[in-house]
Amino acid sequence: MVERPHSGLPGKIFACLSVLFVTITAVTLSISTMPALREEEDKGTCSRRCYNIFIVETVCVAWFSLEFSLRFIQDRSKLSFLRQPLNLIDLVAILPYYISLLVDTSQGSAGSGNSYLDKVGLVLRVLRALRILYVMRLARHSLGLQTLGLTARRCTREFGLLLLFLCVAIALYSPLLFLIENEMATAQEFSSVPATYWWAVITMTTVGYGDMVPRSLPGQVVALSSILSGILLMAFPVTSIFHTFSRSYVELKQEQQRALQRRARFLLRGRINELGSELSLESDALFDIRR
């Protein structure tokens, strides 16, 4: 039921509840960053709204802890369970809540040194930011996210090739544009070659422009060349990644269907055994009556 949500109605209900708690956690995390709540946190006070958010977070963490414990108990190999990436993410997402409670307790019993309070506040902010890892739990119940993770594992070579292409092109266009703009442009916006790397990244990935823009005509020609190069360089590995994604999706879909078929055969076999037992009892009863 916990590991295979499609195994039956209880598993589907459990998966829906898990997704609901993940959604609630993401919403409460967003609400907790509101200026009013952050001001209360800086002052060390907690209003009714802050207390309600804490209660909701406690309920969600209790559910996630229960789910993690059930999966840990159900798994035969505890060591392999702890080695799985999704289980490690669950553990990293759950532990900050309990650690923050301990840190709050130690903060209340410790001295009021400013350096200590600053360190404690930094630790609490980092731990609370880790709650966003709860979103990764959706991969357990989403075939699309599982396909994405499987594709990323299978396409490490393609991703490395894409990164290599971009690095070579960035190393080529950045110094060229820097020299052209410093020599020909009236307003020098490119302060150095490393600073021009950022321009090359957002240009070749076709994200857009912002802080640095080429002003001279030769610089704009270089920018156009980098845009076209970025489109072509990213198209080659992306084609292979797309085919791997499609193949991985079909494989996971077929595996899911086979699991459903195995469960259906198991239920059918159990039903046949029950009917056989009932017929056997009825035949024995008829035999006794005839005697």
N, C-alpha and C positions, 0 to 999 in steps of 0.2 A: 504493500500500500504506500509506503514512504518512498521507496526507490522507483517504483513503476506506477505513476499516477494513472496510466491508461489501463491498469489491470482490472478495474471495476469501479463501481459507484463510490465506495469509500475512498479509493485512491484519488478519484477526480475531486471529491469534496475536500480532501486534505490538500490537494494541489491548489484549488481555488482559494482556500483559506490562507495558504502560504503566499500566494500572489497578492491577496488583499492586504496582508500584514506588510509585505514589501512596499506596496503602494502607500500605505499609511506612514511607514517610516520615512519614505522619500518626501512626503508632504510635510511631516513634522520637522524634518531636517531643513526644508526650505523656509518654513515659518520661523524656526528658531534663529534665522539670520536676519530677521527684521530689526530695524534700528532700535525700536523700543525695547525689545528683548535683549539685544546686545548691550544696551545701556544698563539694563538691570544686572546683567552678568558682570559688567565692569564694576558696578557699585557693590556687588556681592549681595544683592537683594533678590527676592523671588515673589512675584505677584501671583494672583490666582491663575492667570493665564499661563504663566511659566510653570506653575505646579501641575496644571492640567496636561501640559506637554510632557512633563516628566512622567506622569502616570501613564500616558499613552505609550511613551517610549519603553517604560518598564513592562507593560503588557506585551508589546511586540518582541522585546528581547526574551521574555519568558517563553513565548511561543517558539522563537528561533532556537533557544536553548533546548526545549523539549524535542523539537524536530531533530536537532543535531544529536542529542543523546539517543533517540530511537534509532537513527541510522547507524550510530556507532555500536550500539548493542546488537543490532540485527546483522551487521557485517561479520563474517567469519574471521577474516584477517584484519586485526586492528591496525597493524603496521601499514599495510597497503591502503587502508582507509585513510590514514593520516597523510599518506603521500599523494593522494589525489588532489589536483589543483583546486577544484571547487570546494572540497572539504577544508582545505587550508584557508581559502578565502572566507568561508563561513566562520572559521575559528578566529581569524583576524578581525572580522566584523563584529563578533559577539564579545570578545574579551575587553575591548575598550570601555564598554559600559561598566563592567565590574571593576576594572582598574580605576576608572574615574570616580567610582564610589569610594574606593580605598584612598585615592588621592585627596578627595574632599574631606574624608575623615582625618587624614594626617595633616591636612592644611588647618583644620580647626584646632588640633592639639599642638601644633608647632608654633614657633614664635612668629612675630609679625614683621620680620625683616623684609624689606622691599625686594631684595634680590631673590629671596626664597619665593615670595608671592609671584614674582614675575615668571620664575621658572615653572612654578605650579600652573599658572595660567596658560603658559605656552604648551605644557604637556596636555592639559585639558582640551585646548583648542585642537591640537593635533589628533588626539584620540577621538574627539567628536567628529572630526572631519572624516575619519575612517568609516563612519557609519554609512557613507555613500556606497561602500562595498556590498551592502545588502542588495543593491540592484543586480549584482552579478548572480544572485540566487535565481533570478528569472530564467537563467540558462537551463535549470533543471526541468522546467516545465514548458520551454519553448523549443520547438523543433528548428526554427530558424536560427536561434542563437547557438544551439548545438551544432548546426551545420556551419555557422560562421567560425566557431572555435576549431572544428575539425579541419576546415579549409585553411585556417591560419597555421595549423600544425603541419599540414601536407604541403603548403606552399612557402616554406621557409626559404627555399632556394630562389623562388621567383621574387619574393620580397627583398631578399638580399641583392638580387640582380637589379631590381628597380632602384634600390637605394644607391647602388654603385653608379648607375646611369645618372641619377640626379647629382651625386657628388662630383662626378667628372664634369658635367655640364655647368654646375655652379662654380667650380674652380676655373672653368674656362671663361665664362661670361662676366664674372664679377670683376677681375682685374681689368678686363677690356673696357667695360663700362666706366670703371673708376678713372682710368687714364683719359678716356674721351671726355668725360664730363669735367674733369679738372682742367683740361686744356682748352675746351671750346665753349663750355657753358658759362654764362655770366653769374648765375647763382649756383654756388657749389654746395649741393645738398649731400653729397657722398663724402663723408669725412675720412674713410679708410676702406681698404679692401675687405677686412672682416665685417665692417658695417654694411658693405654692399652685398655680403652673403644673404642677409635678410631680404633685400630686394630681389635677389635671384630666386630665393625659395618661393616667395609669394607670387613671383611672375611665372615661373615654370610650372607651378601647381595650379595656375590660373585662378588664384584666390582673389587677386586684385591689388590695387595700389593704395597707399596711405601716406606714410611719412616721407618717402623718398620717391621722386619721379624724375626721369631723364628729361632735360630741357632742350638739348641740342638735337639737330636732325640726325647726325651719326649715332648719337645715344639712343634715339628712338628706333633707329634701324636695328641696333643691337637688341633692344627690348623686344621688337617684333620677332627677331630670330630666336630669342630665348623662349618666347611664348610658343612658337611653332615647334621648337625642339622639345619643349616640355610635353606638349600634346602627343607628339610621336613617341617619345621615350616612355611615357606612361601607358601608351596603348599596347605596346608589345607584351609586357608581362601581365597586364590586366586581362588580356584575352585568355591566357592560360589559367589565371586565377578564376575567371568566370566559369570555365569548363570544369575545373576542380570543384567549385562550389556546386554546380549542377549535379555532378556525379555524387558528391557527398550527400546532397539532399535526397537523391533517389535511394542511396544505400540506407540512410537512416530511416527513410519512410518505409522501405521494404522490411527493415529490421523491426520497426514498430508494428507493422502488419503481421509479421510472423509471430511476434509476442502475443498479439491479440488472438491469432489462430490457435496458438498453443493453449492459451487460456480457455478458448471455446471448446477445444477438444477435451481438455481436462474436465470442464464442467459437464460436457456431454457424456464422458466416460463415467463420471460420478453419478449422473442421472440414470444411466443405463444400469449401473450396479444397484442403485436403489430400487429400480423397477424389477430387476431380477430377484432381489431379496423379497420384495412384496409378492411377486408371483410364486416364489418358492413357499412363502408362508401360506398363501392361499391354497396352493396345491396340497400342502400338508394338512391344512384344515379340512379340505374336501375328502382327502383320504381317510382322515379320522372319522368324519361323518358317515362315510360309506361303511366303515367297519362297525 
